[in-house]
Amino acid sequence: MKLFGKILVAITLGIMTLGLAACNDDGGKDSADKKITLRLGHPMAPGNNVTLGYEKFKELVEAKSNGRIAVQLYGNCMLGSDRVTMESVQKGTLELASCSSPNMANFSPKYMVFDLPYATNPEHQQKLYKALDEGDLGKYLEGVAAEIGLKPIMYSEYGYRNFVSTKRPIAGPADLKGLKVRTTASPVEVEVAKALGMNPTPIAWGETYTALQQGTVDGEGNTFSLLNDAKHTEVLKYAIDSEHNYSMHILMMNKQKFEALPADLQKVVLDAGHEAVVYQRDITADLEAKAVKAFEEKGIKITNLTPEQRAELEEKTRPVWDMFADKIPAELLELVKQTAE
């Protein structure tokens, strides 16, 4: 079934690409007058904070370009998982894709820096945003993306992941031991689960609900907002506010396609990305609060950790940092650490 799915995505993208080639053919007109269509694939559910950010991006690009650019959105894994769509962007068969920072580790191990447990701190979010948007951290990551043929457009707020369970009550760190937990393919995320005594099982996001429903796994780590939007609340029973891992959804464009745009349209895309991400980050806290309320209405028991329990989680997962010291440049690690000081 997985092979069939990949073939179907490839065929769909191929047909779309041929159609767009015809639509974007300027018939000899000056390139400045050519209508450009940018397709954006992402895995997020309708109403999610990331989804709303890309809807705002589409609105801004089309308005700022005076209709010279049309953005087509393909969300909810319509074109495949975030890894699949990002591979398509690398190949140039898709213009834009959004990928979680854990899954970006499939393209460069340097992105694993964001997977390190407690590498960032909710109390210092604004420092992180500033470093990404206009600081040395953003400049460094621009170079990382260029190495793999990509151009960063938006560092969308995904949020802090929390551990949840379908069966076992979770009242503290000790209750995580033995939990069969879904992870992404991120090596860091897998090792964090092991450090806490859990049994990690990497599963693609689009297959996670079924895995929880069928008992293939009985837990996962994700933002309350996404879990609510994706209706995982239908099978979840328990949760803790572990906030053990910070994630972003990074919107990338094929680097060559971006550079082929006229200079004024390059600016349109970047300016729209900046405005959209500011909007998207601003709505995230409210959506997370609404998700917590939805959890409670569904009868899901949320345990708020004490400072001592949170410190225990940090202590147990800290050795994971040393395991990846040879894969994450010290300079990059220092740039991220500075945002949480």
C-alpha positions as CSV (number, residue, x, y, z in Angstrom):
1,M,0.0,0.0,0.0
2,K,2.9,2.4,0.8
3,L,4.4,1.7,-2.7
4,F,1.0,2.3,-4.3
5,G,0.7,5.5,-2.4
6,K,4.1,6.8,-3.6
7,I,3.3,5.8,-7.2
8,L,-0.1,7.6,-6.9
9,V,1.6,10.8,-5.6
10,A,4.2,10.7,-8.4
11,I,1.5,10.3,-11.0
12,T,-0.5,13.1,-9.5
13,L,2.4,15.5,-9.4
14,G,3.4,14.5,-12.9
15,I,0.0,15.4,-14.2
16,M,-0.1,18.6,-12.2
17,T,3.3,19.6,-13.5
18,L,2.3,19.0,-17.2
19,G,-0.8,21.1,-16.6
20,L,1.1,23.9,-15.0
21,A,3.7,23.9,-17.8
22,A,0.9,24.6,-20.2
23,C,-0.7,27.2,-17.9
24,N,2.6,29.0,-17.3
25,D,3.6,29.0,-21.0
26,D,3.8,32.7,-21.9
27,G,3.6,32.1,-25.6
28,G,6.5,34.4,-26.3
29,K,5.3,37.2,-24.0
30,D,7.7,39.1,-21.7
31,S,8.4,37.0,-18.5
32,A,7.2,39.9,-16.4
33,D,3.7,39.4,-17.7
34,K,3.7,35.6,-17.2
35,K,1.2,34.2,-14.7
36,I,3.1,32.0,-12.2
37,T,1.5,29.2,-10.2
38,L,3.2,28.0,-7.1
39,R,1.9,24.7,-5.6
40,L,2.4,24.2,-1.8
41,G,2.1,20.7,-0.3
42,H,1.9,20.2,3.5
43,P,0.6,17.5,5.8
44,M,-1.4,19.6,8.3
45,A,-5.1,19.2,9.1
46,P,-7.7,21.9,8.2
47,G,-7.9,24.6,10.9
48,N,-4.4,23.8,12.3
49,N,-2.2,26.8,13.1
50,V,0.3,25.8,10.4
51,T,-2.5,25.4,7.8
52,L,-3.9,28.8,8.7
53,G,-0.5,30.3,8.2
54,Y,-0.2,29.0,4.7
55,E,-3.7,30.2,3.9
56,K,-2.5,33.6,5.0
57,F,0.6,33.2,2.9
58,K,-1.5,32.4,-0.2
59,E,-3.6,35.5,0.4
60,L,-0.7,37.8,0.8
61,V,1.3,36.5,-2.2
62,E,-1.6,36.8,-4.5
63,A,-2.4,40.3,-3.3
64,K,1.1,41.6,-3.2
65,S,1.9,40.3,-6.7
66,N,-1.3,41.9,-8.1
67,G,-2.4,38.5,-9.4
68,R,0.9,37.6,-11.1
69,I,1.4,34.7,-8.7
70,A,-1.3,32.1,-7.8
71,V,-0.7,29.8,-4.9
72,Q,-2.4,26.4,-4.8
73,L,-2.5,24.7,-1.4
74,Y,-2.5,20.9,-1.0
75,G,-2.8,20.2,2.7
76,N,-3.7,17.2,4.9
77,C,-1.1,14.9,3.2
78,M,-3.0,15.2,-0.1
79,L,0.3,15.0,-2.0
80,G,1.9,12.7,0.6
81,S,3.8,13.1,3.8
82,D,6.0,16.1,4.5
83,R,9.1,14.0,3.7
84,V,7.6,13.0,0.3
85,T,6.6,16.5,-0.7
86,M,10.0,18.0,0.4
87,E,11.7,15.4,-1.8
88,S,9.5,16.6,-4.7
89,V,10.6,20.2,-4.0
90,Q,14.2,19.1,-4.1
91,K,13.7,17.4,-7.5
92,G,11.8,20.5,-8.8
93,T,8.5,18.6,-9.4
94,L,6.8,20.7,-6.7
95,E,7.5,24.4,-6.0
96,L,6.9,24.6,-2.2
97,A,6.5,22.1,0.7
98,S,6.3,22.3,4.4
99,C,8.2,19.8,6.6
100,S,8.5,19.4,10.3
101,S,11.9,20.2,11.7
102,P,12.3,16.5,12.9
103,N,11.6,15.2,9.4
104,M,14.0,17.8,7.9
105,A,16.7,15.7,9.6
106,N,16.2,13.3,6.7
107,F,17.6,16.0,4.4
108,S,20.4,17.4,6.7
109,P,21.4,16.1,10.1
110,K,22.0,19.7,11.2
111,Y,18.2,20.1,11.6
112,M,18.4,17.7,14.5
113,V,19.5,20.6,16.7
114,F,15.8,21.5,17.2
115,D,15.0,17.9,18.2
116,L,17.3,18.0,21.2
117,P,15.2,17.8,24.4
118,Y,14.7,21.1,26.1
119,A,17.0,22.9,23.7
120,T,14.5,25.8,23.6
121,N,12.3,27.4,26.2
122,P,8.8,28.7,25.9
123,E,9.7,31.7,28.1
124,H,12.2,32.9,25.4
125,Q,10.1,32.4,22.3
126,Q,10.6,35.9,21.1
127,K,14.4,35.5,21.2
128,L,14.1,32.4,19.0
129,Y,11.8,34.2,16.5
130,K,14.2,37.1,16.3
131,A,17.2,34.8,15.8
132,L,15.4,32.9,13.0
133,D,13.9,35.9,11.2
134,E,16.8,38.4,11.3
135,G,19.7,36.9,13.3
136,D,22.7,34.7,12.8
137,L,20.6,31.5,13.4
138,G,18.5,32.3,10.4
139,K,21.6,33.1,8.2
140,Y,23.2,29.8,9.3
141,L,20.1,27.8,8.4
142,E,19.8,29.7,5.0
143,G,23.2,28.1,4.2
144,V,22.1,24.7,5.4
145,A,19.0,24.8,3.1
146,A,21.1,26.0,0.1
147,E,23.3,22.9,0.5
148,I,20.3,20.7,-0.2
149,G,18.8,22.8,-3.0
150,L,16.2,24.6,-0.9
151,K,15.2,28.2,0.0
152,P,13.6,28.8,3.5
153,I,10.4,30.9,3.2
154,M,8.7,30.5,6.6
155,Y,9.7,29.0,10.0
156,S,6.1,28.3,11.0
157,E,5.3,27.8,14.7
158,Y,4.5,24.2,15.3
159,G,4.9,24.2,19.1
160,Y,6.0,22.1,22.0
161,R,5.3,18.4,21.9
162,N,3.6,16.7,24.9
163,F,3.4,13.0,25.6
164,V,-0.1,11.4,25.3
165,S,-1.4,7.9,25.7
166,T,-4.4,5.8,24.6
167,K,-4.3,3.4,27.5
168,R,-1.9,4.1,30.3
169,P,-2.4,6.9,32.8
170,I,0.5,9.3,32.8
171,A,1.1,11.2,36.0
172,G,4.8,11.7,35.8
173,P,8.1,10.6,34.1
174,A,8.0,7.1,35.6
175,D,4.7,6.3,33.8
176,L,6.3,6.8,30.4
177,K,8.5,3.6,30.9
178,G,7.4,0.8,28.6
179,L,5.0,3.0,26.5
180,K,4.9,2.0,22.9
181,V,5.3,5.5,21.4
182,R,5.0,6.8,17.9
183,T,8.0,9.0,16.8
184,T,9.0,10.6,13.6
185,A,12.1,9.1,11.8
186,S,14.3,11.7,13.6
187,P,17.2,9.8,15.3
188,V,17.1,12.3,18.2
189,E,13.4,11.7,18.8
190,V,13.9,8.0,18.8
191,E,16.8,8.3,21.4
192,V,14.8,10.6,23.6
193,A,12.0,8.0,23.8
194,K,14.6,5.3,24.7
195,A,16.2,7.5,27.4
196,L,12.7,7.7,29.0
197,G,12.3,3.9,28.9
198,M,9.7,4.0,26.1
199,N,9.7,1.8,23.0
200,P,9.9,4.1,19.9
201,T,8.2,3.2,16.7
202,P,8.8,5.6,13.8
203,I,5.5,6.0,11.8
204,A,4.5,8.5,9.2
205,W,2.1,11.2,10.4
206,G,-0.7,10.2,8.0
207,E,-0.6,6.7,9.5
208,T,-0.5,7.6,13.1
209,Y,-4.2,7.7,13.9
210,T,-4.7,4.2,12.6
211,A,-1.6,3.0,14.5
212,L,-3.1,4.4,17.7
213,Q,-6.6,3.0,17.0
214,Q,-5.2,-0.5,16.2
215,G,-2.8,-0.6,19.1
216,T,0.3,-0.6,17.0
217,V,1.4,2.1,19.4
218,D,-0.2,3.4,22.5
219,G,1.3,6.8,22.8
220,E,2.9,9.7,20.9
221,G,4.4,13.1,21.4
222,N,2.8,16.1,19.7
223,T,1.2,19.5,20.3
224,F,-2.2,19.5,21.8
225,S,-3.4,21.7,19.0
226,L,-2.4,19.3,16.2
227,L,-3.7,16.3,18.1
228,N,-7.1,18.0,18.4
229,D,-7.2,19.1,14.8
230,A,-6.3,15.6,13.6
231,K,-9.0,14.1,15.8
232,H,-6.6,12.0,17.7
233,T,-8.7,13.0,20.7
234,E,-11.1,10.3,19.6
235,V,-8.6,7.6,20.8
236,L,-6.5,9.4,23.4
237,K,-7.1,9.1,27.2
238,Y,-4.2,10.7,29.0
239,A,-1.6,13.4,28.6
240,I,1.2,15.4,30.3
241,D,2.5,18.9,29.5
242,S,6.0,17.6,29.0
243,E,7.0,20.3,26.4
244,H,10.0,18.1,25.8
245,N,10.7,19.0,22.2
246,Y,10.1,22.2,20.2
247,S,9.2,21.8,16.5
248,M,8.6,24.1,13.6
249,H,7.1,23.5,10.2
250,I,9.5,24.9,7.7
251,L,8.2,26.1,4.4
252,M,10.8,25.6,1.7
253,M,10.9,26.5,-2.0
254,N,13.0,24.8,-4.7
255,K,16.1,27.1,-4.7
256,Q,16.5,27.2,-8.5
257,K,12.8,28.0,-9.0
258,F,13.0,30.8,-6.4
259,E,16.0,32.3,-8.1
260,A,14.3,32.1,-11.5
261,L,11.5,34.4,-10.2
262,P,11.9,38.1,-11.2
263,A,13.5,40.0,-8.4
264,D,10.3,41.9,-7.4
265,L,8.4,38.6,-7.1
266,Q,11.2,37.1,-5.0
267,K,10.6,40.0,-2.6
268,V,6.9,39.4,-2.7
269,V,7.3,35.7,-1.7
270,L,9.7,36.6,1.2
271,D,7.7,39.5,2.4
272,A,4.5,37.5,2.3
273,G,6.3,34.7,4.2
274,H,7.4,37.1,6.9
275,E,4.0,38.6,7.4
276,A,2.2,35.3,7.3
277,V,4.6,33.7,9.9
278,V,4.1,36.7,12.3
279,Y,0.3,36.2,12.0
280,Q,0.7,32.4,12.4
281,R,2.8,32.6,15.5
282,D,0.3,35.1,17.1
283,I,-2.6,32.7,16.8
284,T,-0.8,29.6,18.0
285,A,-1.2,30.2,21.7
286,D,-4.9,30.7,21.5
287,L,-5.3,27.6,19.4
288,E,-3.3,25.5,21.9
289,A,-5.5,26.8,24.7
290,K,-8.6,25.9,22.8
291,A,-7.1,22.4,22.2
292,V,-6.6,21.9,26.0
293,K,-10.2,22.8,26.6
294,A,-11.2,20.3,23.9
295,F,-9.1,17.6,25.6
296,E,-10.9,18.3,28.8
297,E,-14.3,18.2,27.2
298,K,-13.4,14.8,25.6
299,G,-12.5,13.5,29.1
300,I,-8.8,13.3,28.4
301,K,-6.8,13.5,31.7
302,I,-4.0,16.1,31.4
303,T,-1.4,16.1,34.1
304,N,0.5,19.3,34.6
305,L,4.1,18.5,35.7
306,T,5.6,20.0,38.8
307,P,9.0,21.8,38.4
308,E,10.6,18.7,40.0
309,Q,9.1,16.3,37.5
310,R,10.1,18.6,34.6
311,A,13.6,18.7,35.9
312,E,13.6,14.9,36.1
313,L,12.7,14.7,32.4
314,E,15.5,17.1,31.5
315,E,18.0,15.1,33.5
316,K,17.0,11.8,32.0
317,T,17.1,13.1,28.4
318,R,20.3,15.2,28.7
319,P,22.6,12.4,27.7
320,V,21.0,12.4,24.2
321,W,22.8,15.7,23.6
322,D,26.2,13.9,23.8
323,M,25.0,11.2,21.5
324,F,24.7,13.7,18.6
325,A,27.6,16.0,19.4
326,D,29.5,14.8,16.3
327,K,26.5,15.4,13.9
328,I,25.4,18.9,15.0
329,P,28.1,21.6,14.6
330,A,29.0,23.3,17.8
331,E,28.4,26.7,16.2
332,L,24.8,25.8,15.3
333,L,24.2,24.4,18.8
334,E,25.5,27.5,20.4
335,L,23.2,29.7,18.2
336,V,20.2,27.8,19.4
337,K,21.3,27.7,23.0
338,Q,21.7,31.5,23.0
339,T,17.9,31.9,22.3
340,A,17.0,30.1,25.6
341,E,19.3,32.1,27.9
